[in-house]
């Protein structure tokens, strides 16, 4: 799933967990992934560190791209949000196919 597709899904779909073709951010950015690529155990901790107020999927879309990219660069081993999202998606897909 591309970043653009995920954004479209996050913007228009409030019941992502109910759709087997969509994966929640909590599953994508699970403890294993976050521990490997950052000093955080959860995506929620990562967001809190950046003072991002995220309660819904729409909130993620409302974060300014440049601010979020800077936070990703500072707190993870990724160059930007898209690369972090792409990596998490590939890892998740690899595990679900195994």
Secondary structure, DSSP 8 states (H G I E B T S, - for coil): --HHHHHHHHHH-S-GGG-TT---HHHHT-HHHHHHHBS-SSHHHHHHHTT---SSHHHHHTS-HHHHHHHHHHHBS-SSHHHHHHHHHHHHHHHHH-
